[in-house]
Amino acid sequence: MSRKPDAMDLLAMARPASLDRGSRISADDMLSMATAEAQGEPSRRLLRQGRSRSTPVPGSRARPRLWALWAPLATAAIVALVFALVTNLASAPAVLKPPRTNQELFDLADRIEKFPAESGAYWRDVRIDGNHLSSGGYTLVVVDRSETWVPRDPANLVLRQLWRQGAARPATTEDERDWRAAGAPDRVKGHCENSGPCGSIPVANEPKDCRYTLKVDPTGTYPDTTVSEFTMVDLAAIPTDPAELMKQLHAYHEIWNGRGFTQPFEKFLPTIANLLGMPLSPAQRAAIIRVLADLPATKVVGTVTDPLGRRGISVDFGGAGGSLVYSNKPRKELPVYYRQILDPGTGETLSRVSYAARTALGATKGEVMSYQARGPESGWTGPPASPPKGCKKGE
């Protein structure tokens, strides 16, 4: 006697043969049988082990198949289960791509390239220079400050500000304690690079004696010419496509060589990291970062805190190291290496830092020796105040 199959029957019948020891029906058989039933063929239903096919009594009326309308739905469920099982059993393992070299820089470029370009009548560039000074058994940081307000329209006035008196302050809390223990002198002696007399530097929180000029620059040249001589229009035209950018960089290299720097193009390329502190759009910075990330000498060092206390990505762009000269007679100098710290949100330069390459002359290997930082006020803004507050007019 035929009966409506329950859900447990269907699930048991749909299991692959390999999952039930001794099972007389496989997933392939089940699929073939279900398809045949859906097409109206006589059922060849296989019974579980230990059960036999029922034999109709001669002369009796065949009972109608009550589950005929339900069978297609059951068949669809069975087919779905079979394919799900086969897919799960036969799926290939995922292939993991190894991370790219300098992946952090490519990720940074991907994050910023779609940002909208900022607007403003002026680009304000605040530069804070710091140099470590060992004096009296403690270390101080000598800080200098300068600002330039460059107009987008070259017909407008350019503001330049310079603080003529730097300020020295203890580098750490421990250095401040030692400075106070030494009597908290209000002036300290600077480095002597010559045999002549050395000047002294006041111990203060900020540089002093600000002077300014406010006038039109007839050339319209951007102050930083380390890569090339740019106007604001030239900077705005820098390509956002890395391939087109490389073509333009060859032109910059010719200008560089024309100044007497006869170095190959590969040696020149790390210099373009200086562009990341200039008034560029996010898409332009993204293209520059991608070119730099592809250079064989580029290496991401890690996440660090820059000298102004900001978190950033420290990168070695493979440029040549240098040295700090302490004196000429007798000759004393300390070799240093450089790192550029980038803002992880914008790709702009936060600072360029030099570190001691060895322990000598009162410095420990890896200690910060000097830095050039872009102040947090840097960026697009409106016209400057005239005259600037706290500044005297200079020549």
C-alpha positions as CSV (number, residue, x, y, z in Angstrom):
1,M,0.0,0.0,0.0
2,S,1.4,3.4,-1.0
3,R,1.9,6.1,1.6
4,K,2.9,9.7,1.5
5,P,6.7,9.8,2.3
6,D,7.6,11.8,5.3
7,A,10.5,14.3,5.5
8,M,12.8,11.9,7.3
9,D,12.4,9.3,4.5
10,L,13.4,11.9,2.0
11,L,16.4,13.0,3.9
12,A,17.6,9.5,4.5
13,M,17.1,8.6,0.8
14,A,19.0,11.8,-0.3
15,R,22.1,10.9,1.8
16,P,25.1,9.8,-0.4
17,A,25.7,6.1,-0.2
18,S,29.2,6.8,1.2
19,L,27.6,8.2,4.4
20,D,25.6,5.2,5.3
21,R,27.3,1.8,5.6
22,G,25.3,-0.9,4.0
23,S,22.9,1.6,2.3
24,R,21.4,0.2,-1.0
25,I,20.7,3.6,-2.5
26,S,23.2,6.3,-3.6
27,A,22.7,10.0,-4.3
28,D,22.9,9.3,-8.0
29,D,20.1,6.6,-7.7
30,M,18.0,9.0,-5.7
31,L,18.4,11.8,-8.3
32,S,17.5,9.5,-11.2
33,M,14.5,8.0,-9.3
34,A,13.2,11.5,-8.3
35,T,13.4,12.7,-11.9
36,A,11.6,9.7,-13.2
37,E,8.7,10.2,-10.7
38,A,8.4,13.9,-11.6
39,Q,7.9,12.9,-15.2
40,G,5.0,10.6,-14.4
41,E,6.9,7.2,-14.8
42,P,5.9,4.3,-12.5
43,S,7.7,4.6,-9.2
44,R,10.7,2.3,-8.8
45,R,11.0,3.3,-5.2
46,L,13.7,1.3,-3.4
47,L,12.9,0.4,0.1
48,R,15.3,0.5,3.0
49,Q,17.2,-2.6,4.0
50,G,14.9,-5.1,5.7
51,R,11.7,-3.9,4.0
52,S,10.0,-5.5,0.9
53,R,7.9,-4.1,-1.9
54,S,4.1,-4.5,-1.1
55,T,2.2,-6.9,-3.4
56,P,-1.3,-5.8,-4.5
57,V,-4.2,-8.2,-3.9
58,P,-5.7,-9.6,-7.2
59,G,-8.9,-7.9,-8.1
60,S,-8.5,-5.1,-5.6
61,R,-8.9,-1.4,-6.7
62,A,-5.7,0.5,-7.0
63,R,-5.7,3.4,-4.5
64,P,-5.1,6.8,-6.0
65,R,-1.6,8.3,-5.5
66,L,-2.5,11.0,-2.9
67,W,0.9,12.5,-3.1
68,A,1.1,13.0,-6.8
69,L,0.7,16.8,-6.6
70,W,3.3,17.0,-3.7
71,A,5.9,14.9,-5.5
72,P,7.4,17.7,-7.6
73,L,8.0,19.8,-4.5
74,A,9.6,16.9,-2.8
75,T,11.7,16.2,-5.9
76,A,13.0,19.8,-5.9
77,A,13.9,19.6,-2.3
78,I,15.8,16.3,-2.9
79,V,17.7,17.7,-5.9
80,A,18.7,20.8,-3.9
81,L,19.9,18.6,-1.0
82,V,21.9,16.4,-3.4
83,F,23.6,19.3,-5.1
84,A,24.3,21.0,-1.8
85,L,26.0,17.8,-0.5
86,V,28.0,17.3,-3.7
87,T,29.1,20.9,-3.7
88,N,30.2,20.9,-0.1
89,L,32.1,17.7,-0.6
90,A,33.8,18.7,-3.8
91,S,34.5,22.4,-3.3
92,A,38.1,23.4,-4.0
93,P,40.1,25.1,-1.3
94,A,40.4,28.9,-1.7
95,V,43.6,30.2,-3.1
96,L,45.1,33.0,-0.9
97,K,47.1,35.7,-2.6
98,P,50.3,36.6,-0.9
99,P,50.4,40.2,0.3
100,R,52.2,42.7,-2.0
101,T,55.4,44.3,-1.0
102,N,54.6,47.7,0.7
103,Q,50.9,46.7,0.8
104,E,50.3,49.4,3.4
105,L,51.1,52.1,0.8
106,F,48.9,50.6,-1.9
107,D,46.1,50.4,0.7
108,L,46.7,54.0,1.5
109,A,46.5,55.0,-2.1
110,D,43.3,53.1,-2.5
111,R,41.8,54.9,0.5
112,I,42.5,58.4,-0.6
113,E,42.2,58.5,-4.4
114,K,38.4,59.0,-4.3
115,F,38.5,61.8,-1.8
116,P,37.3,65.1,-3.2
117,A,39.9,67.8,-3.9
118,E,40.0,70.6,-1.2
119,S,39.3,74.2,-2.0
120,G,40.8,77.4,-0.7
121,A,42.3,80.7,-1.9
122,Y,45.7,80.0,-0.2
123,W,47.9,77.0,0.6
124,R,49.4,77.5,4.1
125,D,52.7,75.7,4.6
126,V,53.9,75.6,8.2
127,R,57.4,74.2,8.7
128,I,58.8,73.3,12.1
129,D,62.4,72.3,12.2
130,G,63.9,70.5,15.2
131,N,67.5,69.6,16.1
132,H,68.6,67.6,19.1
133,L,71.3,69.2,21.2
134,S,73.3,67.6,24.0
135,S,74.3,70.0,26.7
136,G,75.2,69.6,30.4
137,G,74.3,66.0,30.6
138,Y,70.8,66.3,29.1
139,T,69.3,66.6,25.7
140,L,67.3,69.6,24.3
141,V,65.4,70.1,21.1
142,V,66.1,73.4,19.3
143,V,63.0,74.4,17.4
144,D,62.7,76.9,14.5
145,R,59.5,77.9,12.7
146,S,58.6,79.4,9.3
147,E,55.4,79.8,7.3
148,T,54.5,80.5,3.7
149,W,51.0,81.4,2.4
150,V,50.9,80.7,-1.3
151,P,47.9,82.1,-3.3
152,R,46.1,79.9,-5.8
153,D,45.9,83.0,-8.0
154,P,49.5,84.3,-8.6
155,A,48.1,87.9,-8.8
156,N,47.5,87.8,-5.0
157,L,50.0,88.6,-2.3
158,V,52.4,85.9,-0.9
159,L,52.9,86.0,2.9
160,R,56.2,84.7,4.3
161,Q,56.8,84.6,8.1
162,L,60.1,83.7,9.8
163,W,60.9,83.4,13.5
164,R,64.5,84.6,13.8
165,Q,65.1,83.3,17.3
166,G,64.8,79.5,17.8
167,A,63.9,78.0,21.1
168,A,65.5,75.2,23.0
169,R,63.5,72.9,25.3
170,P,64.2,69.6,27.1
171,A,63.5,66.6,24.8
172,T,61.9,64.4,27.5
173,T,60.5,64.5,31.0
174,E,63.8,63.0,32.2
175,D,65.8,65.6,30.4
176,E,63.7,68.3,32.0
177,R,64.4,66.9,35.4
178,D,68.2,66.9,34.6
179,W,68.0,70.4,33.3
180,R,66.3,71.6,36.5
181,A,68.9,69.7,38.5
182,A,71.6,71.6,36.7
183,G,70.1,74.9,37.8
184,A,67.6,75.4,34.9
185,P,69.8,77.6,32.8
186,D,67.8,80.0,30.6
187,R,70.3,79.8,27.7
188,V,72.3,76.8,26.4
189,K,75.3,76.7,24.0
190,G,74.7,75.5,20.5
191,H,76.8,73.2,18.3
192,C,80.1,74.7,17.1
193,E,80.7,73.8,13.5
194,N,83.7,76.2,13.2
195,S,86.6,77.2,15.4
196,G,85.0,80.6,16.1
197,P,82.7,81.5,19.0
198,C,79.4,79.7,19.5
199,G,76.2,81.5,20.1
200,S,73.7,80.6,22.8
201,I,70.0,79.6,22.5
202,P,67.3,80.7,24.9
203,V,65.4,77.9,26.7
204,A,61.7,78.6,25.8
205,N,58.5,76.9,24.7
206,E,58.2,78.7,21.3
207,P,60.5,80.5,18.8
208,K,60.5,84.3,19.1
209,D,61.0,87.4,17.0
210,C,58.6,86.9,14.1
211,R,59.1,88.9,10.9
212,Y,57.0,88.9,7.8
213,T,56.9,90.1,4.1
214,L,53.7,90.4,2.1
215,K,54.1,91.0,-1.6
216,V,53.3,89.6,-5.0
217,D,55.8,87.0,-6.3
218,P,56.2,87.8,-10.1
219,T,57.5,84.3,-10.8
220,G,54.7,82.5,-9.0
221,T,57.1,79.8,-8.1
222,Y,56.2,77.4,-5.3
223,P,58.8,77.6,-2.5
224,D,59.8,73.9,-2.5
225,T,61.9,73.4,-5.6
226,T,63.5,70.1,-4.5
227,V,61.8,68.1,-7.3
228,S,61.3,70.9,-9.9
229,E,60.3,74.5,-10.2
230,F,56.5,74.6,-10.0
231,T,53.8,77.2,-10.2
232,M,50.4,76.4,-8.6
233,V,49.2,75.7,-12.2
234,D,52.0,73.2,-12.7
235,L,51.2,71.4,-9.5
236,A,47.5,71.2,-10.4
237,A,48.5,69.5,-13.7
238,I,50.5,66.6,-12.2
239,P,49.0,63.4,-13.7
240,T,46.8,61.1,-11.6
241,D,47.7,58.0,-13.7
242,P,50.9,56.3,-12.6
243,A,52.0,55.6,-16.2
244,E,51.5,59.2,-17.2
245,L,53.1,60.4,-14.0
246,M,56.3,58.4,-14.8
247,K,56.5,60.2,-18.2
248,Q,56.3,63.6,-16.4
249,L,58.9,62.5,-13.8
250,H,61.4,62.0,-16.6
251,A,60.9,65.6,-17.5
252,Y,61.5,66.7,-13.9
253,H,64.7,64.5,-13.9
254,E,66.0,66.5,-16.9
255,I,65.5,69.7,-15.0
256,W,67.2,68.2,-12.0
257,N,70.2,67.1,-14.1
258,G,70.3,70.6,-15.6
259,R,71.1,71.9,-12.1
260,G,74.2,69.8,-12.0
261,F,72.8,66.8,-10.2
262,T,74.0,64.1,-12.6
263,Q,72.4,61.1,-11.1
264,P,70.5,58.4,-12.9
265,F,66.7,58.4,-13.0
266,E,66.4,55.6,-10.5
267,K,68.4,57.6,-7.9
268,F,66.2,60.7,-8.6
269,L,62.9,58.9,-8.1
270,P,62.9,58.8,-4.2
271,T,63.0,62.6,-4.3
272,I,59.4,62.7,-5.5
273,A,58.3,61.9,-2.0
274,N,58.7,65.6,-1.3
275,L,55.7,66.2,-3.5
276,L,53.5,64.6,-0.8
277,G,53.9,67.8,1.3
278,M,52.8,70.1,-1.6
279,P,49.3,71.4,-2.6
280,L,48.1,68.3,-4.5
281,S,44.7,66.6,-4.8
282,P,44.1,63.2,-3.1
283,A,44.2,61.5,-6.5
284,Q,47.6,63.0,-7.4
285,R,49.0,61.9,-4.0
286,A,47.6,58.4,-4.6
287,A,49.5,58.2,-8.0
288,I,52.7,59.3,-6.4
289,I,52.4,56.9,-3.5
290,R,51.8,54.0,-6.0
291,V,55.0,54.9,-7.9
292,L,57.0,55.1,-4.7
293,A,55.6,51.8,-3.4
294,D,56.8,50.1,-6.6
295,L,60.4,51.2,-6.2
296,P,62.7,48.3,-5.1
297,A,64.3,50.4,-2.4
298,T,61.1,51.5,-0.7
299,K,60.3,49.8,2.6
300,V,57.5,50.4,5.0
301,V,59.0,50.5,8.5
302,G,55.8,50.5,10.5
303,T,53.5,52.8,12.5
304,V,55.2,55.4,14.6
305,T,54.6,58.6,16.5
306,D,56.2,61.6,14.8
307,P,58.1,64.4,16.7
308,L,54.9,66.4,17.0
309,G,53.0,63.5,18.6
310,R,51.0,62.3,15.5
311,R,50.6,58.7,14.5
312,G,51.8,58.0,11.0
313,I,53.3,55.4,8.6
314,S,57.1,55.5,8.6
315,V,58.7,54.8,5.2
316,D,62.2,54.4,4.0
317,F,62.2,55.6,0.4
318,G,65.7,54.4,-0.2
319,G,67.3,57.8,-0.4
320,A,71.0,58.3,0.6
321,G,71.8,59.0,4.3
322,G,73.7,61.9,5.6
323,S,75.6,63.2,8.6
324,L,75.4,65.8,11.3
325,V,78.6,67.9,11.6
326,Y,79.5,68.8,15.2
327,S,82.7,70.5,14.5
328,N,85.3,71.0,11.7
329,K,88.4,71.4,13.9
330,P,88.7,68.7,14.9
331,R,86.3,67.1,12.5
332,K,83.3,65.4,14.3
333,E,80.3,64.1,12.5
334,L,77.5,61.6,13.1
335,P,76.1,59.5,10.3
336,V,72.3,59.5,10.1
337,Y,69.5,57.8,8.1
338,Y,66.1,59.3,7.1
339,R,62.5,58.2,7.3
340,Q,59.4,59.9,6.0
341,I,56.3,59.7,8.1
342,L,53.0,59.9,6.2
343,D,49.5,60.7,7.4
344,P,47.5,57.5,7.2
345,G,44.3,59.4,6.5
346,T,45.4,61.8,3.7
347,G,48.8,60.5,2.4
348,E,50.4,63.8,3.1
349,T,53.8,64.2,4.7
350,L,53.7,64.7,8.5
351,S,57.5,64.9,9.0
352,R,60.9,63.8,7.8
353,V,63.1,62.5,10.5
354,S,66.8,61.7,10.8
355,Y,68.1,59.0,13.2
356,A,71.6,58.3,14.5
357,A,73.1,55.5,12.5
358,R,75.5,54.5,15.3
359,T,76.1,55.3,18.9
360,A,78.6,58.2,19.1
361,L,79.1,61.8,20.2
362,G,76.5,61.5,23.0
363,A,73.8,59.9,20.7
364,T,72.4,56.4,20.8
365,K,71.9,54.4,17.6
366,G,68.3,54.9,16.4
367,E,67.8,58.1,18.4
368,V,66.0,61.0,16.7
369,M,68.6,63.7,15.8
370,S,66.6,66.1,13.7
371,Y,63.3,66.6,11.9
372,Q,61.4,68.7,9.5
373,A,57.7,68.6,10.3
374,R,54.6,70.2,8.7
375,G,52.6,71.9,11.3
376,P,49.0,70.8,11.9
377,E,47.8,74.2,10.5
378,S,49.1,73.4,7.1
379,G,46.6,73.0,4.2
380,W,44.1,75.0,2.1
381,T,42.7,78.0,3.8
382,G,41.5,81.5,3.2
383,P,43.5,84.7,2.9
384,P,46.0,85.5,5.7
385,A,45.5,88.3,8.2
386,S,47.3,91.5,7.2
387,P,49.4,92.2,9.1
388,P,49.8,88.9,10.8
389,K,49.3,89.0,14.6
390,G,52.5,89.1,16.7
391,C,54.8,89.6,13.7
392,K,56.8,92.7,12.7
393,K,57.3,93.8,9.1
394,G,60.6,92.7,7.7
395,E,62.5,93.3,4.6
